[in-house]
Amino acid sequence: MVNKFLVSSRLRLFLVLISCVLSVNMILAVPSGSQITGLTNSSAATIAPDWDNAIAGNVSELTLYGDSVTQSWQGYFGNVTGAIRLADGSGNVMYNWSLTNPSGEIYSSFNDSIIWTNIQCFNYTAAGTFADDSGQAGATSRFGMNLTQLEGLFNITSTDVDGVDETFSLNSHVAFYTNSKQFSAGECNNSKIFTQNGTGYFDEVLLYSPDTQVVVFTSILKSDALGFDGAKHDFEMLVLEDGRDGNSALTPYYFYLELQ
């Protein structure tokens, strides 16, 4: 005769083990904080003014050309090193897989407590009421921060040519995963950051964390791709910063890495 108590106990044990396995998989999928090394800073040089001799009685037509440095964006670029690993909560590594050609995403945000299980596409026309948006992970924000609210945080007006929607004006990124949630190709607002010849190549996507009410700038890794400066990089990305009206306050950005 079958011992029903023994079968029931084994079934419960099996379910507990399955639950543990699923929990571990969920933890492994979450993007982790990344360390920054080799940080250098540079900005565009100013152009020396040209001149002309003014002569009384003359009327002269001029065509002027000049560049101005953006007051709304900071740029980051560089390379990624790391490994995919199998480890316990104490950091003891059972096995790892070193990455010679890393793939995945780099995330940057001005909040250090992103809830990755609810990550969404940022929506320019979201309601802005911050009502509960649970169950929309991998989709587009409905009630979260909208374009007007985001640009207001950084003193950007709707007429600025380097605003958010002018910069992230595309829906043409490749498909990618964040925290095991798939975002299909072109689902979110994105920009393509330049190569040396001014061609857009590096996909950067705007994601949103409804729990912490912040935008997550997301750069999809391109291993050893030719960058804006003619050197090979794994990523290029832009993040918002307010440089107007003599604003000297700095915005700390936190970086996360998800290797696949």
C-alpha positions as CSV (number, residue, x, y, z in Angstrom):
1,M,0.0,0.0,0.0
2,V,1.3,3.5,-0.8
3,N,2.1,5.6,2.2
4,K,0.0,8.8,1.5
5,F,1.9,10.8,4.2
6,L,5.2,9.9,2.6
7,V,4.0,10.9,-0.8
8,S,2.5,14.2,0.5
9,S,5.8,15.0,2.3
10,R,7.9,14.3,-0.8
11,L,5.5,16.4,-2.9
12,R,5.9,19.3,-0.5
13,L,9.6,19.0,-0.5
14,F,9.6,18.9,-4.3
15,L,7.6,22.1,-4.4
16,V,9.9,23.8,-2.0
17,L,12.9,22.9,-4.1
18,I,11.2,24.2,-7.2
19,S,10.4,27.4,-5.5
20,C,14.0,27.8,-4.4
21,V,15.2,27.3,-7.9
22,L,12.8,29.8,-9.3
23,S,13.8,32.3,-6.6
24,V,17.5,31.9,-7.5
25,N,16.7,32.4,-11.2
26,M,14.8,35.6,-10.4
27,I,17.7,37.0,-8.3
28,L,20.3,36.1,-11.0
29,A,18.4,38.1,-13.6
30,V,18.3,41.4,-11.7
31,P,20.8,44.0,-13.0
32,S,23.6,44.5,-10.4
33,G,25.6,47.6,-9.5
34,S,28.8,48.1,-11.4
35,Q,32.2,49.5,-10.4
36,I,33.7,52.4,-12.3
37,T,37.4,52.5,-13.2
38,G,39.5,54.7,-15.4
39,L,37.2,57.7,-15.3
40,T,38.3,60.7,-17.4
41,N,36.4,63.9,-18.3
42,S,36.5,66.1,-21.4
43,S,34.5,68.8,-23.0
44,A,34.4,70.5,-26.4
45,A,36.9,73.2,-26.9
46,T,35.7,76.8,-27.5
47,I,36.3,78.3,-31.0
48,A,38.4,81.4,-31.2
49,P,36.4,84.3,-32.6
50,D,37.0,85.4,-36.2
51,W,37.2,89.1,-37.1
52,D,36.6,91.7,-39.8
53,N,37.8,95.3,-40.2
54,A,34.8,97.6,-39.8
55,I,34.9,100.5,-42.3
56,A,32.6,103.5,-41.8
57,G,30.0,103.7,-44.5
58,N,30.2,99.9,-45.4
59,V,27.4,97.4,-45.2
60,S,28.7,93.9,-45.0
61,E,26.8,90.6,-45.2
62,L,28.1,87.8,-42.9
63,T,27.4,84.1,-42.7
64,L,28.4,82.9,-39.2
65,Y,29.0,79.3,-38.0
66,G,29.5,78.2,-34.5
67,D,28.9,75.4,-32.0
68,S,27.4,75.6,-28.5
69,V,27.9,73.0,-25.8
70,T,24.7,71.4,-24.6
71,Q,23.4,72.5,-21.2
72,S,21.2,69.4,-20.8
73,W,23.3,66.3,-21.3
74,Q,26.3,64.5,-20.0
75,G,27.9,61.8,-22.2
76,Y,29.5,58.5,-21.1
77,F,31.3,55.9,-23.2
78,G,33.7,53.1,-22.6
79,N,34.2,49.4,-22.3
80,V,32.8,46.6,-20.1
81,T,34.6,43.7,-18.3
82,G,33.1,41.1,-16.2
83,A,31.7,37.6,-16.1
84,I,28.5,35.6,-15.8
85,R,28.8,33.6,-12.6
86,L,27.1,31.0,-10.4
87,A,27.6,32.0,-6.8
88,D,25.9,31.9,-3.4
89,G,24.8,34.9,-1.3
90,S,28.3,35.1,0.3
91,G,30.0,35.6,-3.0
92,N,31.5,32.1,-3.2
93,V,31.8,31.3,-6.9
94,M,30.9,27.8,-8.0
95,Y,31.6,28.6,-11.7
96,N,31.9,31.6,-14.0
97,W,31.9,32.3,-17.7
98,S,34.4,35.1,-18.7
99,L,33.1,37.4,-21.4
100,T,35.4,38.4,-24.2
101,N,32.6,39.9,-26.2
102,P,30.1,41.2,-23.6
103,S,26.4,41.6,-24.4
104,G,23.6,43.0,-22.3
105,E,22.9,46.5,-21.0
106,I,24.3,49.3,-18.9
107,Y,21.8,51.2,-16.9
108,S,22.2,54.7,-15.4
109,S,19.8,56.5,-13.1
110,F,19.8,59.3,-10.5
111,N,18.2,56.9,-8.0
112,D,20.1,54.0,-6.4
113,S,17.1,51.9,-5.6
114,I,15.5,50.7,-8.9
115,I,12.8,48.0,-8.5
116,W,13.7,45.9,-11.6
117,T,10.7,43.6,-11.4
118,N,8.4,46.5,-12.5
119,I,10.6,48.1,-15.2
120,Q,8.8,49.7,-18.1
121,C,9.2,51.8,-21.2
122,F,9.2,55.6,-20.4
123,N,6.1,57.2,-21.9
124,Y,6.1,60.8,-23.0
125,T,2.3,61.0,-22.6
126,A,1.9,59.1,-19.4
127,A,-0.8,60.5,-17.0
128,G,1.8,61.8,-14.5
129,T,-0.5,60.9,-11.6
130,F,1.9,58.1,-10.3
131,A,-1.1,55.8,-9.7
132,D,-0.4,52.1,-9.3
133,D,1.2,50.7,-12.5
134,S,1.9,47.2,-11.2
135,G,1.6,44.4,-13.7
136,Q,3.0,46.5,-16.5
137,A,6.6,45.2,-16.4
138,G,8.0,44.9,-19.9
139,A,5.3,47.2,-21.2
140,T,4.8,51.0,-21.4
141,S,4.2,53.2,-18.4
142,R,0.6,54.5,-18.1
143,F,0.5,56.7,-15.0
144,G,4.1,57.5,-14.3
145,M,6.3,60.6,-15.0
146,N,5.7,62.1,-18.4
147,L,7.8,64.3,-20.8
148,T,6.8,67.6,-19.3
149,Q,7.6,66.5,-15.8
150,L,11.0,65.0,-16.7
151,E,12.1,68.0,-18.6
152,G,10.9,70.3,-15.8
153,L,13.3,68.5,-13.4
154,F,16.2,69.6,-15.6
155,N,15.0,73.1,-16.5
156,I,14.4,72.1,-20.1
157,T,11.7,74.0,-22.1
158,S,9.5,72.6,-24.9
159,T,11.4,74.9,-27.4
160,D,14.9,73.6,-26.6
161,V,16.4,71.8,-29.6
162,D,18.3,69.5,-27.3
163,G,15.3,68.4,-25.2
164,V,14.4,64.8,-24.3
165,D,12.0,64.1,-27.1
166,E,14.2,65.8,-29.7
167,T,17.1,63.5,-28.5
168,F,15.2,60.3,-28.0
169,S,13.0,60.7,-31.1
170,L,13.2,57.1,-32.4
171,N,11.5,53.8,-31.9
172,S,14.1,51.7,-33.7
173,H,16.2,49.9,-31.0
174,V,17.0,46.2,-31.1
175,A,15.1,43.8,-28.9
176,F,16.6,43.3,-25.4
177,Y,15.9,41.8,-22.0
178,T,15.9,43.6,-18.6
179,N,15.3,41.4,-15.5
180,S,14.1,38.6,-17.8
181,K,11.4,41.0,-19.2
182,Q,11.6,41.2,-23.0
183,F,11.3,44.6,-24.7
184,S,10.6,44.0,-28.4
185,A,12.4,45.9,-31.1
186,G,11.3,49.5,-31.3
187,E,9.0,49.3,-28.3
188,C,10.5,52.1,-26.3
189,N,11.7,55.6,-27.1
190,N,15.4,55.5,-28.1
191,S,18.3,57.4,-29.5
192,K,21.2,56.2,-31.6
193,I,24.5,57.7,-30.4
194,F,27.1,58.5,-33.0
195,T,30.0,56.8,-34.5
196,Q,33.0,58.9,-35.7
197,N,31.3,59.8,-39.0
198,G,28.2,61.0,-37.3
199,T,26.1,57.9,-38.0
200,G,23.8,56.8,-35.2
201,Y,24.7,53.3,-34.1
202,F,24.7,52.8,-30.3
203,D,21.2,52.1,-29.1
204,E,20.1,54.0,-25.9
205,V,16.6,53.4,-24.6
206,L,14.5,55.3,-22.0
207,L,13.1,53.0,-19.4
208,Y,11.1,53.9,-16.3
209,S,10.9,52.6,-12.7
210,P,7.4,53.3,-11.4
211,D,8.2,52.4,-7.8
212,T,11.0,55.0,-7.5
213,Q,9.5,57.3,-10.2
214,V,12.7,57.8,-12.1
215,V,14.0,57.3,-15.7
216,V,16.5,54.6,-16.3
217,F,18.9,55.4,-19.2
218,T,19.7,52.1,-20.9
219,S,22.6,51.6,-23.3
220,I,22.6,48.3,-25.2
221,L,26.1,46.9,-25.4
222,K,27.9,46.8,-28.8
223,S,31.1,44.9,-28.3
224,D,34.2,46.7,-29.7
225,A,32.2,49.0,-32.0
226,L,33.8,52.0,-33.6
227,G,32.8,55.0,-31.4
228,F,32.4,58.8,-31.9
229,D,36.1,59.3,-31.3
230,G,37.4,56.7,-33.7
231,A,38.2,54.2,-30.9
232,K,36.4,51.0,-30.2
233,H,33.9,51.0,-27.3
234,D,31.3,48.7,-25.9
235,F,28.8,51.5,-25.1
236,E,27.9,55.1,-25.5
237,M,25.2,56.9,-23.6
238,L,23.7,60.2,-22.6
239,V,22.2,61.2,-19.3
240,L,20.3,64.4,-18.3
241,E,22.0,67.2,-16.3
242,D,20.9,70.8,-15.7
243,G,23.7,73.2,-16.7
244,R,21.5,76.3,-17.1
245,D,21.4,79.6,-15.2
246,G,24.7,79.0,-13.4
247,N,23.4,75.9,-11.8
248,S,26.4,74.4,-9.9
249,A,24.6,71.5,-8.3
250,L,25.8,68.1,-9.6
251,T,23.6,65.1,-10.3
252,P,25.0,61.8,-9.1
253,Y,24.2,58.9,-11.4
254,Y,24.3,55.3,-10.4
255,F,25.4,52.6,-12.8
256,Y,24.1,49.1,-13.1
257,L,25.2,46.3,-15.4
258,E,23.4,43.3,-16.8
259,L,25.5,40.8,-18.7
260,Q,23.9,38.1,-20.9
